[in-house]
Amino acid sequence: MTVGELFIESLSSGVITPLELDWVVAQQACFSRVEEATALRLGRLIDQGTIQLGCRLPMAKLHNDLIREHWIEPLGRHRHNRRSESQPGTPV
């Protein structure tokens, strides 16, 4: 792992894990100037609330949520609501 990879991952997900933050703290004595600047920027984003301290959801969980939202739910309990919205004269 590099500071750059960690920065991009945290920025794209909006989350940094406690283990990743511990790694940054433990490695900061070995950072180059660019890595120091990146770590400082990461700290500022955490202070601003742009990046939250927490855990990331596994991609499988996110994938399953997308499948449920886009494929299963339209066929399930919300189906009758969409049908009644498309046909204004039908009772709800």
Long-range contacts (C-beta under 8 A, 24 or more apart in sequence): 2-35, 3-27, 3-31, 3-35, 3-38, 3-39, 3-42, 4-35, 4-38, 6-42, 7-38, 7-41, 7-42, 10-42, 10-45, 10-51, 11-45, 11-50, 11-51, 13-56, 14-50, 14-51, 14-52, 15-51, 15-52, 15-53, 15-54, 15-55, 15-56, 16-42, 16-46, 16-51, 16-52, 16-53, 16-54, 17-53, 17-54, 17-55, 17-56, 18-53, 21-53
